[in-house]
Every structure is written in C-alpha cells, then in structure tokens.
Amino acid sequence: MSISIRLMDTTILTKLMRLPLHAVQQPLGKAIFVRFIAFNRLVGGTAVSLEGEIKIHGKSTIKIDLIAEWIEPLDLPPTHDNPSCPVIKNCKSHATDVIVSDLSGKSLLLSSSGQYIGRYDPATDIISFRGPKHELGDTKHRIVRYRVIAASRFKEYFDSQGSLDFTRVSEEITLNVLSSARPSPPKLLYVLPTYGWERQTRTNLIASERKGRGIRVFLDRTNSM
C-alpha cells in the first residue's frame, strides 16, 4: 500500500516596511544658540520679539521648543507666613516652537500654531528665525533665561508607554529684556519734616539748637520699588 502526501502552500505575505537603521531615542547632541537677541518691544507692549540662529542635528530632530524662565520680585506686604519682602516668584513660560518638517531648506518652517518662524539650512544644520513673539503679560523689565528642548524625529519607533525621554535640553542663554513703559507717576501720601534738637548744658549758658532741614516723603506702595 502506498501513501501520497500533498504539501499545502502556507506562505504568508506581510506588508513591506522600511525601518530606519539610524533611529535614535534622543536628538544627537544638544541644540546650541549661535545668535539670539530680543528686539522691537513696542512702547507699552507686553510681548518681545525674538531673533536668532540655533544649531541642531536636523536628521534626528523633529521639533524644538523655546522655554523661558525668570525670577520676579513681588512687592507684597509681609505676613506671618511670609515675613520676607519682596516675595521672589519663579516664573516659566513657553516662548515658541519650531517644527523641523523640511530638511531641504526650500520651505519655511512653521510653529505648532501655524506661524511662519524661519528656515533650516541643511549645509550648516542651523535654524534661522526672526519675529516670533514671546508674550510676557506686562511691560516690566526682566532678566530671562532661555533654553531649547529638542524632540527626537523617531519617537514612533520606540515604546511610548514606557518612561523613555525623547528630548534633549540645551544650555541656557540669558537676555536682558527691557521695560516697554515709563514708571507710573508717584502717588504722594504725606510728607513729614526731619529735624532734631541739640541742647548745650556743659556751661552755665543753656542753649538749644535745631538741626536738620530735610523732609521725609511717603509714597504709595506701588512706587516703593
């Protein structure tokens, strides 16, 4: 007796995918401020315009975020819980961002809000920008520290459910952002004369002499700093 066996074709076709062999978890190297200034703060304006050049690794960076931090003194009356005055407040805000969508250098780069920011130069790996506004909320003078957070272009190829960090933070750069408004006129509360009496009693002649020809001016607290 003979037995014949027929083999079935079990070939399964899968979708062809191209996996980048150079995918990295974080951008290669930190972003570097090549040039960075604040300019064109309008009189009475609450925002400052930014201009500069930032060197990145374009092939591994999909987006950069510009983060600002500064300390702000608040002239508040001392309390039992906080006897120190002024109170120092640590502030932080998101200045702008740039999506590095085009590595050819032929197209303008956009922010996540759709604003045209600048252009990427593939020959130098530098993003040049002029005009994005950093909203500060008032007209005050500040010493602002800026840093760049660059995000990896290959986040989708890693496990996003884990605790992996796909960003790299640059060194800080400090800008002196000038006030855009004159100080408010002082509000006078009251004025007191300043003087003192000096009496002479070392001899039989008793004499009194008034010294001091000044005045002490008291202003409203908003003008005290």
C-alpha positions in Angstrom: 0.0 0.0 0.0 1.3 3.4 -0.9 0.5 6.8 0.8 0.8 10.1 -1.0 1.0 13.4 0.9 0.3 16.8 -0.7 2.0 19.8 1.0 0.0 22.9 1.3 1.4 26.3 0.4 1.5 28.2 3.8 3.3 31.3 2.6 2.0 34.5 4.3 2.7 37.8 2.8 3.2 40.8 5.1 3.3 44.5 4.4 6.7 45.8 3.4 8.0 48.3 5.9 11.2 50.4 5.7 12.7 50.7 9.2 15.3 53.4 9.6 18.5 51.8 10.9 19.7 55.2 12.3 16.6 55.8 14.6 17.7 57.3 17.9 15.8 57.9 21.1 17.0 61.4 21.5 18.4 64.0 19.1 22.1 63.7 18.5 23.8 66.4 20.6 22.3 69.4 22.3 20.9 72.4 20.4 23.3 75.4 20.5 22.5 79.1 20.5 24.6 80.6 17.7 23.0 84.0 17.9 20.0 85.1 20.0 18.5 88.5 20.8 15.3 90.2 21.9 14.2 93.3 19.9 11.4 95.5 18.8 9.5 95.7 22.1 6.8 98.3 21.4 6.1 101.1 23.8 3.5 99.7 26.2 3.7 96.3 24.6 3.6 93.1 26.7 5.5 90.9 24.3 9.0 90.8 23.0 10.2 89.7 19.5 12.9 87.1 19.2 15.6 86.7 16.6 18.5 84.3 16.3 20.1 81.2 15.0 20.1 77.8 16.7 22.3 74.8 15.6 20.6 71.4 15.8 21.0 67.9 14.4 18.3 68.1 11.8 18.2 64.5 10.8 17.3 63.4 14.3 15.2 66.4 15.4 11.6 66.9 14.5 10.8 69.9 16.8 12.4 72.4 19.1 10.6 74.2 22.0 12.0 77.5 23.3 11.4 77.7 27.1 11.8 80.9 29.2 12.4 81.2 32.9 13.0 84.1 35.2 12.6 85.3 38.8 10.2 88.1 39.6 10.1 90.2 42.8 6.6 90.9 44.1 6.2 93.9 46.4 3.7 92.4 48.9 3.2 93.5 52.5 4.9 91.0 54.9 2.7 88.5 56.6 3.1 86.0 59.4 3.6 83.1 57.0 5.9 85.1 54.7 7.7 87.8 56.7 10.3 88.5 53.9 9.7 91.3 51.4 9.8 91.4 48.5 8.5 87.9 47.7 10.5 86.2 44.9 8.4 84.3 42.4 9.9 81.7 40.0 8.2 82.1 36.5 8.3 79.9 33.5 6.6 80.1 30.1 6.7 78.6 26.6 8.1 81.2 24.2 7.6 79.5 20.9 8.4 76.3 19.0 9.6 75.3 15.5 8.6 72.1 13.6 11.5 70.9 11.5 9.3 69.4 8.8 11.6 70.2 5.8 15.2 69.3 5.8 15.9 70.5 2.2 15.9 74.2 3.2 13.5 75.1 0.4 10.4 75.7 2.6 9.7 78.0 5.5 9.3 76.3 8.9 6.1 76.7 10.9 5.3 76.7 14.6 2.6 74.4 16.1 0.2 77.4 15.9 0.8 77.8 12.1 3.0 80.9 12.2 5.9 81.1 9.8 9.1 81.1 12.0 12.2 80.7 9.9 14.2 78.4 7.7 16.5 75.4 8.1 19.9 75.3 6.4 21.0 71.7 5.7 24.5 72.8 5.0 25.1 74.2 8.5 22.3 72.4 10.5 21.1 75.9 11.6 17.6 77.2 12.1 17.4 80.9 11.4 14.3 82.8 12.7 13.1 86.4 13.1 9.9 87.7 14.6 8.3 85.1 16.9 6.8 86.9 19.9 7.2 85.8 23.5 4.3 87.0 25.5 5.3 88.2 29.0 2.0 89.6 30.2 3.1 93.0 31.2 5.6 95.8 30.5 8.2 95.0 33.2 11.9 94.7 32.9 13.2 91.1 33.2 16.4 89.0 33.1 15.1 86.0 31.1 16.9 82.6 30.8 16.1 80.7 27.6 16.8 77.1 26.7 15.9 74.8 23.8 14.2 71.4 24.2 14.8 69.3 21.1 12.5 66.3 20.4 13.5 63.2 18.5 12.3 62.5 15.0 11.9 58.8 15.7 9.7 58.6 18.8 7.1 56.5 16.9 9.7 53.6 16.6 10.0 53.3 20.4 7.7 52.1 23.1 5.8 55.3 24.0 4.1 53.6 27.0 7.4 53.4 28.9 9.4 56.1 30.7 11.7 56.9 27.9 12.8 60.5 27.4 12.7 61.6 23.7 14.1 65.1 24.3 17.4 66.8 24.9 17.8 70.1 26.7 20.3 72.8 25.6 22.5 75.1 27.8 20.8 78.3 28.9 21.3 81.8 27.4 20.3 85.0 29.3 18.7 88.0 27.7 18.1 91.4 29.3 14.5 92.3 28.3 14.0 96.0 28.9 10.8 97.6 30.2 8.5 98.9 27.5 6.8 101.6 29.6 7.8 104.5 31.8 7.3 104.2 35.5 3.9 105.3 36.7 3.7 108.8 38.3 4.4 108.6 42.1 1.3 108.8 44.3 2.1 111.1 47.3 0.6 110.0 50.6 2.1 112.6 53.1 5.3 114.5 54.0 7.0 114.9 57.4 9.8 117.3 58.4 13.0 115.7 59.6 14.9 117.5 62.4 16.3 117.1 65.9 17.2 119.3 68.9 20.6 119.6 70.4 20.9 121.1 73.8 24.0 122.6 75.3 24.4 122.0 79.1 28.1 122.0 79.6 28.3 125.6 80.8 26.0 127.9 82.7 24.6 129.0 79.4 21.7 126.8 78.4 21.1 126.8 74.6 19.1 124.7 72.2 19.8 124.3 68.5 17.6 122.7 65.9 19.4 120.5 63.4 18.2 119.0 60.2 16.5 120.7 57.3 15.0 117.8 55.4 11.7 116.2 54.7 10.6 112.6 54.6 8.3 111.8 51.7 5.9 108.8 51.9 4.7 107.3 48.6 2.0 104.8 47.8 3.4 101.2 48.0 3.2 100.7 44.2 6.1 103.2 43.8 8.3 101.9 46.6 10.5 99.6 44.5 
